[in-house]
Amino acid sequence: MRPSPVPRRWDGSPVLAHPRRSLCVDPDSPSRLLRCAQRDRCRECGNQVEWYQRVRDRPVRLHPQELPTAAVPADHHWHVSSGLAYPSGDGSAWCRLTHASVCPARDIDTAAVPELTGLRRTLAVNTRRMVDAGRFTPAAAPTGPAARQPEGPCRPARPVVQILYVRYLAARPLDEIQCVAQTRRRVRCTAGMLASDGPAGVWKLVPATATQGQLALPAEMMALYDLSSLPYAEQLRWRTQRCPQHAATPTAADLALTDWEPFDPLVHHTYVHRRLPTHSRRPQPGGGAQKAVR
């Protein structure tokens, strides 16, 4: 066999192929993501957003474009520094803005921030165009007791999960929660969090109590997927949203943000479900546990 010709430049010098290097996460990084400004679409209006990490709080969704500082009220200024988002201005003529301030699907008092009315109207028109073209279908939030107690089997679209004694609201059903780690082929892992051969949590009916400093919902019961009985390493795997294989590989980076959102019974009351996702047997009095649902 004839050897393959060596690629050369126009002057005849050989082209040396540099070794392909993989990105890695710095040990001091506040996030395991390989890059900031993760692009996504708002589930309520369909417009594009960018996820940024904050210092201690949950990630925040920012409007993908910078705006003149003079056109945005001072209490709505955000800026990005070293990949982290800060709720203040940085002294420049440009600033960032949270998507929640201009989301057309939310009931926002436009009289309080008239400077943002034009941008919110533009996003509303873009949402209408996507709906008319069939590229976006707004999800109707459940309201009322009838929506909380369906006649058929209950399958919470956004279940409440208790991990390390902290309650989180998931962004999707349990069987659809996907690992966020990057594989060797530089794509997102397709494994689910509910491993068929691993330990699972239990569904419980518990009071919808609030955290410290908040008002509680009186006489309110909700379905909760409890992982408190699992080992610490298994609960940590759920909180970092990694499959068993990537949980044992701490050097693997993340390609997406985790789906967990701290649960607030007053803010997320529309996602409270009073029935367990199984009808195999009735729950025991006092919040007895049901058999785990895979």
C-alpha positions as CSV (number, residue, x, y, z in Angstrom):
1,M,0.0,0.0,0.0
2,R,1.2,3.5,-0.8
3,P,1.4,5.8,2.2
4,S,-1.0,8.6,2.4
5,P,0.4,11.9,1.2
6,V,1.5,14.3,3.9
7,P,-0.6,17.5,3.8
8,R,1.6,20.5,2.9
9,R,1.2,24.3,2.8
10,W,1.5,26.4,-0.4
11,D,5.3,26.7,0.2
12,G,5.8,23.0,0.5
13,S,6.3,22.9,4.3
14,P,4.4,20.0,6.0
15,V,1.3,20.8,8.1
16,L,1.9,19.5,11.6
17,A,-1.3,18.4,13.3
18,H,-1.4,19.5,16.9
19,P,-2.8,17.0,19.5
20,R,-6.4,17.5,20.3
21,R,-6.9,18.7,23.8
22,S,-10.0,18.5,25.9
23,L,-11.3,21.2,28.1
24,C,-11.2,20.6,31.8
25,V,-12.9,22.2,34.8
26,D,-10.7,24.2,37.2
27,P,-10.9,22.8,40.8
28,D,-11.7,26.4,42.1
29,S,-14.5,27.0,39.7
30,P,-17.9,27.6,41.3
31,S,-19.5,25.7,38.5
32,R,-18.6,22.4,36.7
33,L,-19.9,23.8,33.4
34,L,-17.3,24.1,30.6
35,R,-18.6,27.5,29.6
36,C,-20.9,30.1,31.0
37,A,-24.0,31.6,29.2
38,Q,-25.8,28.3,28.6
39,R,-28.4,29.0,25.9
40,D,-31.9,27.8,26.6
41,R,-35.5,28.8,26.0
42,C,-38.0,30.0,28.5
43,R,-40.6,27.3,29.2
44,E,-43.3,30.0,29.6
45,C,-42.7,32.3,26.6
46,G,-40.3,30.4,24.4
47,N,-37.8,33.3,24.0
48,Q,-34.1,32.7,24.3
49,V,-32.3,33.1,27.7
50,E,-28.8,32.6,29.0
51,W,-28.1,30.8,32.2
52,Y,-25.4,32.3,34.5
53,Q,-24.1,31.1,37.8
54,R,-24.3,33.3,40.9
55,V,-22.0,33.3,43.9
56,R,-24.2,31.4,46.3
57,D,-27.8,31.4,44.9
58,R,-29.3,29.4,42.2
59,P,-28.4,30.2,38.5
60,V,-30.2,33.1,37.0
61,R,-31.7,33.5,33.5
62,L,-30.5,36.7,31.8
63,H,-31.7,38.4,28.6
64,P,-29.2,37.3,25.9
65,Q,-28.4,40.9,24.8
66,E,-26.8,43.8,26.6
67,L,-28.9,47.0,27.1
68,P,-27.9,50.6,27.6
69,T,-27.6,51.4,31.2
70,A,-29.7,54.6,30.8
71,A,-32.6,52.6,29.4
72,V,-32.8,50.2,32.4
73,P,-33.8,51.1,35.9
74,A,-31.0,51.0,38.4
75,D,-32.5,48.2,40.5
76,H,-32.7,46.0,37.4
77,H,-29.0,46.3,36.5
78,W,-27.0,43.1,36.3
79,H,-23.4,42.5,35.1
80,V,-21.3,39.4,34.4
81,S,-17.7,39.1,35.7
82,S,-15.5,36.0,35.3
83,G,-18.5,34.0,34.3
84,L,-20.6,34.9,37.3
85,A,-23.7,37.2,37.3
86,Y,-24.1,40.0,39.9
87,P,-27.3,42.0,40.6
88,S,-25.7,45.4,40.2
89,G,-24.1,47.6,37.6
90,D,-20.4,47.6,36.9
91,G,-20.0,51.3,36.1
92,S,-20.1,50.8,32.3
93,A,-22.6,52.1,29.8
94,W,-24.1,48.6,29.3
95,C,-25.8,46.2,31.6
96,R,-27.6,42.9,31.6
97,L,-31.2,42.2,32.5
98,T,-33.0,39.2,34.0
99,H,-35.5,37.5,31.8
100,A,-38.1,37.4,34.5
101,S,-38.2,41.2,34.3
102,V,-39.4,41.2,30.7
103,C,-41.0,37.8,30.3
104,P,-44.3,38.4,28.5
105,A,-45.9,35.3,30.0
106,R,-45.7,36.7,33.5
107,D,-48.0,39.2,35.1
108,I,-45.7,42.1,35.5
109,D,-46.7,45.6,36.6
110,T,-45.7,47.6,33.5
111,A,-46.4,50.9,35.2
112,A,-43.7,50.2,37.7
113,V,-41.0,49.8,35.0
114,P,-42.2,51.7,31.9
115,E,-38.6,51.6,30.5
116,L,-38.9,47.9,29.8
117,T,-42.4,47.9,28.2
118,G,-41.0,48.1,24.7
119,L,-38.7,45.1,25.1
120,R,-41.5,43.1,26.8
121,R,-43.8,43.9,23.9
122,T,-41.2,42.8,21.4
123,L,-40.7,39.5,23.2
124,A,-44.5,39.0,23.3
125,V,-44.7,39.5,19.5
126,N,-41.9,36.9,19.1
127,T,-43.8,34.5,21.3
128,R,-46.9,34.9,19.2
129,R,-45.0,34.3,16.0
130,M,-43.5,31.1,17.3
131,V,-46.9,29.9,18.5
132,D,-48.5,30.6,15.1
133,A,-45.6,28.8,13.3
134,G,-46.0,25.8,15.6
135,R,-42.5,26.1,17.0
136,F,-43.6,26.7,20.6
137,T,-46.5,25.5,22.6
138,P,-47.0,27.3,25.9
139,A,-47.5,25.0,28.9
140,A,-50.6,25.8,30.9
141,A,-49.9,25.8,34.6
142,P,-52.4,23.7,36.6
143,T,-54.8,25.7,38.7
144,G,-57.5,24.8,41.1
145,P,-58.2,21.6,43.2
146,A,-59.4,19.7,40.1
147,A,-56.1,20.1,38.4
148,R,-54.3,18.9,41.6
149,Q,-56.4,15.8,41.9
150,P,-56.8,14.1,38.5
151,E,-59.1,11.2,38.0
152,G,-56.5,9.0,36.4
153,P,-53.1,7.9,37.6
154,C,-51.0,10.9,38.9
155,R,-47.7,11.6,37.2
156,P,-46.3,14.9,38.4
157,A,-44.8,16.9,35.6
158,R,-42.6,18.7,38.1
159,P,-42.3,16.5,41.2
160,V,-41.0,17.6,44.6
161,V,-37.9,15.6,45.6
162,Q,-36.3,15.6,49.1
163,I,-32.5,15.3,48.9
164,L,-30.3,15.6,52.0
165,Y,-33.4,16.9,53.9
166,V,-33.9,19.7,51.5
167,R,-36.9,19.9,49.2
168,Y,-36.4,20.6,45.5
169,L,-38.8,21.1,42.6
170,A,-37.7,19.1,39.5
171,A,-38.0,20.5,36.0
172,R,-39.4,17.3,34.5
173,P,-40.8,13.9,35.6
174,L,-38.5,11.6,37.5
175,D,-38.1,9.1,34.6
176,E,-37.0,12.0,32.3
177,I,-34.3,13.5,34.5
178,Q,-31.1,13.0,32.6
179,C,-27.5,13.0,33.6
180,V,-25.7,16.3,33.0
181,A,-22.2,15.0,32.6
182,Q,-20.1,15.1,29.5
183,T,-19.1,11.8,27.8
184,R,-15.8,11.0,26.1
185,R,-17.4,11.9,22.8
186,R,-18.1,15.4,24.2
187,V,-21.9,15.0,24.2
188,R,-24.3,14.9,27.1
189,C,-24.8,11.6,28.8
190,T,-28.1,9.9,27.9
191,A,-28.5,7.9,31.1
192,G,-31.3,8.6,33.4
193,M,-31.2,9.2,37.2
194,L,-33.5,6.4,38.0
195,A,-31.1,3.5,37.6
196,S,-32.8,0.1,37.2
197,D,-30.4,-1.7,39.4
198,G,-29.7,1.0,42.0
199,P,-31.6,2.1,45.2
200,A,-34.6,4.2,44.8
201,G,-36.6,6.6,47.0
202,V,-40.2,6.3,48.2
203,W,-43.3,8.4,47.5
204,K,-44.8,9.9,50.6
205,L,-47.7,12.1,51.5
206,V,-46.3,14.8,53.8
207,P,-47.5,18.2,55.0
208,A,-46.6,21.1,52.7
209,T,-44.6,22.9,55.3
210,A,-42.5,25.9,54.5
211,T,-38.9,26.7,55.3
212,Q,-37.9,28.8,58.2
213,G,-39.2,32.4,58.0
214,Q,-42.0,31.6,55.6
215,L,-45.7,31.1,56.0
216,A,-47.0,27.5,55.9
217,L,-49.9,26.2,54.0
218,P,-52.5,25.0,56.6
219,A,-53.9,21.5,56.2
220,E,-52.1,20.9,52.9
221,M,-50.7,17.5,52.0
222,M,-48.5,16.9,49.0
223,A,-46.8,14.0,47.3
224,L,-43.0,13.9,47.9
225,Y,-40.3,11.7,46.4
226,D,-38.1,11.1,49.5
227,L,-34.5,10.1,49.1
228,S,-33.6,10.5,52.8
229,S,-33.3,6.8,53.4
230,L,-30.5,6.4,50.7
231,P,-26.8,6.6,51.6
232,Y,-25.2,10.0,51.5
233,A,-23.2,9.3,48.3
234,E,-26.4,8.3,46.5
235,Q,-28.2,11.5,47.6
236,L,-25.2,13.5,46.5
237,R,-25.4,11.8,43.1
238,W,-29.0,12.9,42.8
239,R,-28.2,16.5,43.8
240,T,-25.4,16.8,41.3
241,Q,-27.6,15.0,38.8
242,R,-25.1,12.4,37.6
243,C,-25.6,8.8,36.6
244,P,-23.7,6.1,38.7
245,Q,-20.9,5.9,36.1
246,H,-20.2,9.7,36.0
247,A,-20.7,10.0,39.8
248,A,-17.5,7.9,40.1
249,T,-15.7,10.2,37.6
250,P,-15.4,13.6,39.3
251,T,-13.1,14.9,36.6
252,A,-15.9,14.8,34.0
253,A,-17.4,18.2,33.3
254,D,-21.1,19.1,33.1
255,L,-22.8,20.2,29.8
256,A,-26.1,21.4,31.4
257,L,-27.4,22.9,34.6
258,T,-29.1,20.7,37.1
259,D,-32.9,20.7,37.1
260,W,-33.3,21.3,40.8
261,E,-35.0,24.5,42.1
262,P,-35.4,25.1,45.9
263,F,-39.1,24.3,46.7
264,D,-41.2,27.1,48.1
265,P,-44.8,26.0,48.9
266,L,-46.1,29.6,48.4
267,V,-44.4,30.2,45.0
268,H,-44.8,26.6,43.7
269,H,-48.2,25.9,45.1
270,T,-49.6,25.0,41.6
271,Y,-47.2,22.0,41.4
272,V,-48.4,20.5,44.7
273,H,-50.0,17.1,44.1
274,R,-52.2,15.6,46.8
275,R,-52.2,12.1,45.4
276,L,-49.4,9.5,45.1
277,P,-48.4,8.4,41.6
278,T,-49.5,4.8,42.4
279,H,-52.7,3.2,43.5
280,S,-51.3,-0.1,44.7
281,R,-52.3,0.6,48.3
282,R,-53.4,3.4,50.4
283,P,-50.8,5.4,52.3
284,Q,-50.5,4.8,56.0
285,P,-51.8,7.5,58.4
286,G,-49.3,10.1,59.3
287,G,-47.5,10.2,55.9
288,G,-46.7,6.5,55.5
289,A,-44.4,5.7,52.6
290,Q,-45.5,4.0,49.4
291,K,-43.5,1.5,47.4
292,A,-40.9,3.1,45.2
293,V,-42.1,3.9,41.6
294,R,-39.6,3.3,38.9
